[in-house]
């Protein structure tokens, strides 16, 4: 369309469209980031990010003995394979793991960790 026709159509619709077509589009990742919370699936993406980062946050031994299970209401539930390791995690490492998670993902996403067998 010519500039004159665009102007007439914009006045008729009472809306002026952006001239640049890329201004009306978004990338797939941006669209997905906006859509997931509306569908209630943003926590699933957070859980996957925690699973990917778990080994780097806790080290190879703890990562081999445990795995993040789910995030509910700011609480990260971690499945531990042995009760002796769970006891050690709760008594010695919990505060350090929580601070690393808060630094990596934000204190508003994960406020606490609960270990279970």
Residue pairs with C-beta under 8 A, 6 or more apart in sequence:
1 9
6 17
10 16
10 17
17 24
18 24
26 34
36 42
36 44
36 45
43 71
43 72
46 71
46 105
46 109
47 68
47 70
47 71
49 105
50 68
50 71
50 76
50 101
50 105
50 110
51 67
51 68
53 104
53 105
54 63
54 66
54 67
54 68
55 63
57 97
57 100
57 101
57 104
58 66
58 93
58 97
58 100
62 85
62 89
62 93
65 80
65 81
65 82
65 85
66 78
66 79
66 80
66 81
66 85
66 89
66 115
67 78
67 79
68 76
68 77
68 78
68 79
69 77
69 78
69 79
69 116
70 76
70 77
71 77
71 109
71 110
74 108
74 109
74 110
74 111
74 112
75 110
75 111
75 112
75 113
75 114
76 101
76 110
76 112
76 113
76 114
77 114
77 116
78 89
78 113
78 114
78 115
78 116
79 116
79 117
80 86
80 89
80 115
80 116
80 117
81 117
82 117
83 117
86 115
86 116
86 117
89 97
89 115
90 115
94 113
94 115
97 113
98 110
98 111
98 112
98 113
101 110
101 113
102 110
102 111
